[in-house]
Amino acid sequence: MIAIPGYTSDGERMVFIITGKVYHEWNGDTEVHVLIAAPDEDTAVRNTLNALANEGYSEADLDQIGMISEIPDEEPHASAYQTALEGEVAIVKLGGSDDAGF
């Protein structure tokens, strides 16, 4: 079998989860989980930072990165996983000054 960058050995897209805290100039800080499909960790981090900047976050402290190997059971991560498989960057806000959710 030939390894295809960005796909698991089962032919599924590689979905990364990146956790951290983001800062919005006028709304304060918020903890986030970002789910993103990417061929490697470097691309996942770079695309995550670009997506967060496009959402108006002025700063990001990313703590951890990992791969999700199966569909999460609970929302909002289950929907975010599907969004990532469709090629979008899913930002799950967990608390802080911003509203929770996508």
N, C-alpha and C positions, 0 to 999 in steps of 0.2 A: 504494500500500500504506500502511496506517495503522500507525504505530509503536505498539506496545503496551509500556508500561513493564515492565521485567523480562524482556523477551524479545528475542532477536536478530532481525535481519531475516529469518532462515531459520525463525523460529517456535520456536526452541529457547530454553529458560530461560537467563538469564545466570548463569553460575557464576563467582564470584570466588574467588581464592586470596589469603589473607592470611598473611604470615609474621611471626614474632616470637618473643619469649621470654616465658614465663609463670612465675610464682612461686607455689609452694605453701608455706604456712607450715611444715609439718612434713616435706615431701619435697624442698625445694630448688627449683631451677629446671629448666626444660626448654624446648627449642626446639620450636616447633609450626608446622605448616601447617594452616590452617583453610580448608576448602572449603565455600562457602555460596552458595545461590541467593538473589538479591535484586534488586530493581528498580534499585538504584543503589548507589554506593560508600558513601554515608553510612549507609544502612540495613544494608548488609553489615557495616560496622564496628560499629555499634550492636548488632546481633544477635550478632555474634561476641563482643563484650565480655560481653553477657548470658549467652551459653552458657558462656564460660570461668568466669564468676562462679558459675554453677550447678554447675560441675564442682569448685568449691572452690578455684579459683585466686584468690589475694588481690591479685595485681597482674599487669599485662600491658604489655609494651613491644612494640607492633606496628611492624614495620619497613617492610613493603611491601604493596601491594595491586595486584592485576592481574586480568585476566579470562582464563579458560581457554576457548579457542575449539574445542578438540576433546578427545575422551576420552583421558586419559593412557594410555600403553602399559604402564607398570609399576605393580605394587602397592607400597604401599598406596593410592597416589593414584587408581588406576582405580576401586577400590571406593568411595573417598571421593567421587569425582566422581558416581558413581551415587547414593550416599546424599544428596548435595546436590541432585541432580535430583528426588529423592523428597521434598524439603522439609525434610530434617534438616540439622543443622549437623555436619559431619564434622571432627573434630579429630585430626590425625595428629601423634603425638609422635615427635620425631626423636632425642632423646637427653637427657642430663642425668640427674637423679635419679629421675624417673618411669620406669616401664616403657615401652618403645617400642611403637608401634602405636596402634590406636584407643582 
